[in-house]
Amino acid sequence: MLWLPIDRNSDLPLFRQVYTEIRAKILHGELHGGERLPSTRELASELQVSRNVILEAFDLLLAEGFIEAKQGSGTFITHGAHLNQEHFYAPLLEQTKQEPAYQKDMIDFRSGIPALDLFPKKLWGRLSSKVCVDLPETAMCYDKPEGRPELREALSKYLLRMRGVTCHPDQIVITSGTTQALSIVAKLLAAEGREVIVEDPITHEVQTIFISHGFSLQPIPVDQNGMQTEQIPPTCKPAFVYVTPSHQFPLGATLPIKRRIDLIRFARMSNCFIVEDDYDSEYRYEGPPISSLQGLDPKRVVYLGTFSKTVLPSLRIGFMVLPWSLIEQVRKLKWLADLHTPSIDQLILARFIEDGHFDRHVSKMKKIYRNLRNTLVRSLKITFGDKVQIFGDSTGMHLVARFEGIEFTNCVLEEMNAHGVQVYPVEAHVIKKGRRLNESILGYGNLSVEKIEEGVRRMYEAISVQNQNNRRENTC
């Protein structure tokens, strides 16, 4: 008889377990070509399962060609189904679940994650239902690469009102997030040159995208006022300049008007575009909203935005506001990338904006994030005193903390993980290494007040333990 392990407590259906085990034995060569399998009745009796379970498993194996049925003779293993590759396909019940390396109660200070538990799911569900009931035929078929007109119209009004972005709806292309937008920009502007000017530090993901498209990076250092535009080499002829002027990532600076003007003048003289990434400036806690760089020169600036921070990361909707000269090329590249961003999601988001829900949601979350920001600042100051400096906390959902006498080496990060807290060094996003070893990015958007306070306490304990270890090593 054929022995097969069956787990009746598993979420996997019994027929799928039988199929998986037999398939694995065939691939491993434990069952050989031409070998006869037990009858479905015999196997069902041996495994104490319904015969229908065995029939379903055999039907699936037969459909995939692992077995063949011979009239009046039985069911046999197909010749040539053995794959001679060790450990290629482990039997289902022999697989061991990999436990996560971190603790279950890990407090993660990852930036860029909004308060997921406060997303208005019921409201979104009602809007989804209304949209689907009224769904136009154009949204049920293949759509246009630039996105739904309803969303582009709503966006153009919102961006002018809140961000000072001047554009016609036809200048907007809806993307599947900022990552896709950056890839399209890289493909679009690659012909202009193979060098791109970026802030230093800047998110490592952005660096990876540009480098993967064949660009070399020209890093310009960032200070408390953002990119130091006076350090841009005047003879540099980049394909484009990439900046986060409203809330520099990760340091949090806001680019002042003089530097904005300097940047535009450089772009005009170099005949290049500026790519403005405005990823989370809706959440500004001190002073009025900052106007976009795009509003100073719509012909020269490509403006990028996303709903990952204000709505949900999983929504995967972003947008580009383009100079008229680039629109047709970008539409073609978007079509080649994925044809179009899902239309129904666009319509729901358009309704969310038009009905005022988006403004109310942002206003509500702004108050909550301000309170979380204040909690984190207060906890850091109480816990670390004058050993910590805090900056970049006026906007967004993260801040940067600079610690005296500590560098965020792998040993320190491992010690923090051991204490159940995860932080993110600024140095990971630095291009010219070695200048920001004692700085950490601390995101707070998806944490509660209690977890923030506990996380800071764990950070302090981990740093204290690491300092003690260092002193012992120096003594020895």
N, C-alpha and C positions, 0 to 999 in steps of 0.2 A: 504494500500500500504506500501511498504518497503522504508523507507527514508534512503538514503545514501548520504553523503556529497561528492561532486565531485569538485576537484580543476583543472580547465582547464589550469592554468598557471604552473602546476607542471611538472617536467621532467618525472614523472612516468606515463606510458601509462594509458589510461582510463580503459582498461580492468583489469589492475593490481590493480587499485584503487578500482574498484567494487569487485574484488576477495578478496582483503585484508579486506575491510569493512565487507563483509558477513562472511568471515572466523573468524574475531574477534568477531562478534556477536554470532556466533555458539559456539566458545570456551568459551565466557563469560556467555553463557546460556540465552542470550537475544532472540535467536531463538532456539526453543525447538525441540527435536527429534520428527519426525512425522508431524511437521508443514509444511504446503504447501507454497511454494514460488510463487510469481507472475509469470506469463508467461513472456518469454523473450520479447514479443512484448509490454506487459503492462509496464514492468520495463524500457524498452528502451524509451517508450513514456514519462513515468513519469520523467526520468532523462534527457530527451532530448539528448540522444546519439544514435548512430547507433545500430541497433539490433545485428550487428556483435560483437560489444563491449561486450554486455551481453552474447552472445553465447560463446565467448572466455573465459569469466570469469566463466561461468557455466561449461564449459568443464574442466577447471582446477580444480574447486571444485569437480567435478564428479570424475576426475582421482585420486584425493587425498582422496576420500571417505567421504567428508563432506556432499555431497548431493547424492540423488539417484533418477533416473527417472523411473516413472511407466507408462507403455504404456497406453495411453488414459486417464490417471488421472492427470498427471502433474509432477512437481519436488518437492521433499520433503527433509527436513533435516534428516540426518541419525541419528538413535538412538545411543547414547553413544559417540557422538562427543563433548560433553560439558566437558571441563577441569575445575574442581572446584579449581581454584587457582587465587586469587585476583591479578589483575594487571599483569597477566602473558603475555598477548598480547594486548597491547594498540592499538585501532584503528588508522590507519595511520594518519588521519587528526587531531587527538587529541594530537599527539605527539608534544612536543615543542622542538625546536632546542636549544641545550645548547650552550650559548655563551662562548667563551674561557675566562678563568679567567684573561688572560693578554691582554694588548692592542694590537691592530692590528699592530702598528708600533714598537713592541717590538724589541729591539736590543739584540740579543742572542750571548753571547761570548762562546758558546759551542765549545769544542775542538773536533778534529778529523773529521770535516766536510770540505771537499775541496771546492774550488770555483766551484759550480755546474753550474753556468752560463757560465763558460769558457771551459766546456767539449766539445771536437770537435765532436758534434753530426752528422754533415754532413759527416765527414770523417768516423766515426763509421758506419753510415748508408751505405756508399759505400762499406766498407769492409764486412758488413753483407750481402749485396747483392751478392758480389763476392763469399763469403764463401758458401752461400746457393745454388748458381748456380753450384758450383764445389763440392757440398757435397758428400762425399763418403758414401756408403751404411752402413759402420760400424758406422757412426755417426748418422744414422737415426734409429738405433735399440738400445736395451739396451747395454750400454757400460761397460768398465772395471772400477772397483772402484778406481784404482790409477789415472785415468784421461787420457786424450788424449795424445798420444806420441808426437804430434806436439808441444803442449804447454810445456810438460816436457822437451823436447829437447831445446826449446827456453829459458826456464827458467834456465836450467843448464848452458848455455853459459852466460846469463846475470848475474847470481849470481856470477859466477867465476870472470867475468870482473869487476863488480861494488862492490861486497860485500866480495870478497875473500872466497866465499863458495865453497868448493871442493866436487863435487858430480857427480855421474852418473845419467842420466835421470831416471833410474829405482829406484833410491833412493828417488824420489819425488812422493808424493801423493797429488793430487789436492783436496782441501776441499771447502766446502761452507762457507768460511770465517774463521777467527781465533777462533770464538766461538766454531764452530764444532771441529776444530783442538784441542782445549784445552779439550773439552769433551772426545775426543778419547784418548788423552794422559792420562787423569785421569783414564779412564777405563783400559787402557793398563797397567799402572804402579801401579794400586791399590794393586796388589798382593805383591808388593815389600815392602809395609808399608802403614801406615795410617797418616803419617805426611809429610808435604811439606814445604820446606823453601822458603819464599817469601820476597821480599823487603817491607819495611814499610816506607812511604805509597806505595800502589799499587792499581791500578784501582779496584773499588768495584765490578765490574762485574766479574773480575777474581776470587776474593775472593768467590763470590757467587757460581761460577761454581765448584771450588774445594770443598767447604763445602758441596754442594749438592751431591757430590760423596763420602761423608763420610770422607774427610780428615780433620785433624786439622792443623792449620797454625802455623808455627814457624817464627814469623816476625823478620827480621834483619833490624835495622835502616839504613836509607840512609842519606848521607851527600852530600857535593858539588861534590864528586867524585863517587857517586853511592853507591851500597851496601857496608856496612862496613864488609868486609869478615872476618876480625879479630874477629868479635863478633859471628861468627857461632860456636855453641857449638861443640867441637871436637868429643864428644861422640854421637852426633846426628846421627841417621841412617834413613834419610828421603827416601821417595819413589822417590823424585826428587827435584831439585832446580829450581825455576822459576825466571828468571831475564829478564830485558830489558836493556842490557848493552850499546847499541849504543845511546839510548835516553831514559833515565829512565822516566817512567810515574808515577806521574805527574811532578816531580821536574826537569827533563831535563838533568840530569848529564850524563856524559860519563864515563864508567868504565875504569880506566887506566890499563895498561898491568900487573902491579904487582898484582892487585886484580883479574884480569882475571886468571892469573896463579895460585893464591891462590885458586880460586874457582875450577879450574880443578883438582888441587891436592887433594882438599877435596873430590870431586866427585870420584876420583880414589880410595882414601883410604876408602870411605864409600860404594863404589861399587854402586853408583847411577848415574842417568842421569841428565844432565842439560837441561832445556827447555829454549831456547833463543827466545824471542819474539822481532822480528825486525819490528816494525809496521809502522814507518815513517822516517827512517834514510836517505832516498833518498834526503830529503830536509835539507842539511847541509849548513850553511851560513858562517861558519868560519873554515878555514883549509880544508885539504883533506878529502875524505870519510873515515870513520872508518871501518876497516875490522871486519868481524864477529868473534864472539867467536868460532863458529863452525870450522873455519879454523885452530884453534889451536889443536882441538881434535875431528875429525869427528866421531870417534867411541863412543864418550861419550856425544855428544851434539845433541839434537833434535832442529832443526832450523825452526821457524815459520815465515811466511810472509803473506802479504795481499795486495790486489789491491784496498781496500776500500778508502785509502788515496790518492793514485796516479791516480786512474781511477775514479771509482764511488762506493759509499757504496752499491748501489742497485745491482751492478754486482754480489755480493756474491761469489767471487772467492778468495780463499787463497791457501796456500800450506804448506806442511811439507817436510823438508829434513831430512831423517832418517838414522841412522846407519843401516848397512846391517842386523844386528841381529833383528831388529824390523819390517822390511818391511812387511813380510807376515802377521804378527799379525795385523798391522795397516790396511792393505788392507781388511782383514776380518771384522774389526770393521767399516771401512768405508762402506763396502757393507751392513752391518746390519743397519747402520745409515740411508742411503738414496740411496743405490745402487751405484749412481755416481752423480757427479756434472754435470749440463746440458752440453752436448757435443758441441752444436753449439756455445754457449757463449765461451767455451774454444778455439774453432777454430778461432773465431773472435779475441780473445785476443792474440792468438799465432801469427796471421797475423799482428796484431797491433805492436807486439814486433819485429818480424822478419823483417818487412819493415822499421824499424827505427822510427816509429811514437811514440812509447812509450818513447824513449830517448829524442826525440824533445819535446814531451809534458812535461816531467819532467823538462827539462831544461828551458822551457818557464815558467812553474808554479813556479819554484824555484826563478826566478827573481821577479815574481809578489808577492810571499809570503814574500820575503826579504823586499820588499817595504812596504807591510802591517805590517810586524814585526817592521820595523823602525818607521812607523807611530804610532803604538801602544806604543812603548817605548818612543818616543818623547812626545806624548800626556800625558802619565802618568807622566813623569818628569816635564813637563810644568805645569800640573794641580796640582800635589801633592807635587812637589819639593822634599825636603829631607825626606818627610814622607813616601816615598815608596822605596822599594828595588826590583830590577828586577833580576831574574835568570832563567836559563833553556831556554834561548832564542836563542841558537846557532843552534838549529836543530828543524825541525818539523813545526807544525802549531799552537802552543800555547806557552805561557810562564807562569811563576808564579810570581805574585806580592805580596810582603809582606808589609802590611800597618801598620804604627805606630799608636797606640791609637785606633784601631778598631778591633773588633772581628766579624766574619761573623756568627752571631746568626740568628735565624729565624726572629727576628724583623728587623735586618738589611737587610736580603734578601727580606722580604716583602716590606720594604721601597723602595728597588731598583726596585722591580717589579712594585710598584706604580708609579715609575718614568720612567717606560718603558725600563728597562735594566735588563738582567739576567746574573748572574755570578755563578761560581761553586767553592765552598770552597774546599781546599785541605783536610780539616779535614774529609770530607765525604769518603775519600779513606784511612784514617789512621786506623791502626789496634789498636795500643795502643794510645787511645784518649788523647786529651788535649794539644798536643805539637805544633799544627799548626793552631790555631784558627784564626790567623790574615793573613792567606795566601789564595789567590784565583787563580784558573786556568782561564786564559783568552785565549780562542781560537779566531783566527782571519782569518782562511782560507776562510770562506764563507761570509766575510764582506767586504764592500767597504771602501776606505779611509775615506769617509764622515761619514759612520756609526760608524767607530772606534772612530773618533774624537767626534762625538755626544754621543756615548756610554760612553766614559770616562767622558764627561761633566755631564751626568746624574748620573754616579756613584758618582761623587764629590757632586752633589746636594743632593743625597739620604743620603750620609754619613754625610753631614752637618746638614740635618734635624734630623737625628737620634741622632747626638751629642747634638743638642739643646734640644731634648726630654729628653735625659739622664740627662742633666744639670738641667732641670726643675724638674725632678723626684728627683734628689739628693737635690735640694733646698727645695722642699716640705718636 
